[in-house]
Amino acid sequence: VTGSAGLDSPLAVVTGGGAGIGLAVVELLSAKGYRVALVDIDQARAEQAAQRFSASEVKAYGCDVSVREDVFRTAQQILQRQGSWSVLVPNVGWSPHKDFLELTNDEIARLVDLNLMSALWTTQAFLPEMIERGRGRICYVSSDAGRVGSPGQSVYSAGKAGVIAFAKSIAMEAAKTGVTANVVAPGTTDTAFLRAEYDEQEVARRISVHPMGRIATANDVAAAIGFFVADDSSFVTGQVLSVNGGSLRP
Ligand SMILES: NC(=O)c1ccc[n+]([C@@H]2O[C@H](COP(=O)([O-])OP(=O)(O)OC[C@H]3O[C@@H](n4cnc5c(N)ncnc54)[C@H](O)[C@@H]3O)[C@@H](O)[C@H]2O)c1
C-alpha cells in the first residue's frame, strides 16, 4: 500500500487498527495522505500491519484500550514519536454470543470495559490535545446492535448504545472547540470478528435475507468513517450513520 503522506501531514489515531474495519480505515486515511498511529492490543499484528506502509506514514503501538493507564501511556508515546493528532477513530469492540443470564459477572465487566469504557478512556486521553489545537475529528465505531439491540449480545449492545449517547454528548460539549464527534454504526461486516462468531451457514443466511444480497466489507464501513473525519465535514457533528446496506435490523 502506498500513500502520499509528508511529515507535516495530519496524524490520525486508529484503535483496533491491526485488522478488519480498523485496518481498512488505516488504508483509506493513508491513501488520503494522513499519517497514522495504528493502535492494537496485538502488538505483533500491529507491527505487521504497519509494515505494509512506509515507516514515516504508519507507526504501530501495542495497547489495550480498555485499560485507562495503557491508553494514556500510548497517547504520550504517540505524541513523542509522531507529534499531535487531529483525527481519532475509537474502533475497538467485541462480543461472544451468549444469553445475558449465562454471563458471569467478570464477563459482563470485561464486555463493558471493552465496548464502552474503551471509548471513554480514549476520548479522555486524546481529546484535550485536539481542543488545544482548535481542530479535531472523532469518529466512534458503534454497531447497529447499539441502536436496535441484538439477542446474545446484550452487554455489547448496551455498551455500543452507550457509545452513541456519549458521542452525542461529546459533540455538544466540544461544539465550540473545532472538534466534531460522530458515530458509524456498522451492520454485519465481513471481518475476523464476524467469522469467529458465525459459521458459514449463518453468514450465508444473513446474506440471503439482506436487501442487497451481501454483507458489508470493512472498506464499506471505512468509507463512511472517511466522510466524518474529513476536514470539510466541520458542520457535521453528533450524528449516527448506519452502514448496513438498507438492512433495518442488524
Ligand atoms: N464485524 C461486524 O460485523 C461488526 C458489526 C458492527 C460493529 N462492529 C464493530 O466494529 C469494530 C471493529 O470490528 P472488526 O469486525 O473490524 O473486528 P476485528 O476483530 O476484525 O478487528 C479488531 C481489532 O481490534 C483489536 N483489539 C481487540 N481488542 C482490543 C483492545 N482491548 N485494545 C486494542 N485493540 C484491540 C484486535 O486485535 C483486532 O486487530 C468493533 O468496535 C466492532 O464492535 C463490527
The ligand as an ORCA input file, in Angstrom:
! r2SCAN-3c Opt
* xyz 0 1
  N     -17.745     -7.124     12.056
  C     -19.004     -6.772     12.305
  O     -19.961     -7.425     11.868
  C     -19.282     -5.529     13.131
  C     -20.599     -5.059     13.160
  C     -20.887     -3.927     13.913
  C     -19.879     -3.284     14.616
  N     -18.613     -3.752     14.574
  C     -17.604     -3.043     15.344
  O     -16.540     -2.637     14.505
  C     -15.349     -2.546     15.278
  C     -14.235     -3.312     14.593
  O     -14.629     -4.671     14.490
  P     -13.990     -5.703     13.443
  O     -15.100     -6.554     12.970
  O     -13.149     -4.971     12.467
  O     -13.088     -6.568     14.448
  P     -11.778     -7.458     14.201
  O     -11.824     -8.482     15.257
  O     -11.688     -7.898     12.774
  O     -10.571     -6.445     14.491
  C     -10.482     -5.848     15.757
  C      -9.052     -5.409     16.033
  O      -9.059     -4.783     17.330
  C      -8.010     -5.311     18.120
  N      -8.396     -5.259     19.545
  C      -9.230     -6.095     20.199
  N      -9.328     -5.740     21.494
  C      -8.529     -4.666     21.671
  C      -8.195     -3.861     22.796
  N      -8.715     -4.119     24.002
  N      -7.332     -2.819     22.619
  C      -6.786     -2.564     21.403
  N      -7.067     -3.302     20.297
  C      -7.933     -4.343     20.433
  C      -7.815     -6.733     17.614
  O      -6.506     -7.216     17.912
  C      -8.070     -6.569     16.109
  O      -6.872     -6.248     15.405
  C     -15.698     -3.080     16.675
  O     -15.987     -1.998     17.537
  C     -16.962     -3.874     16.428
  O     -17.762     -3.948     17.585
  C     -18.278     -4.867     13.839
*
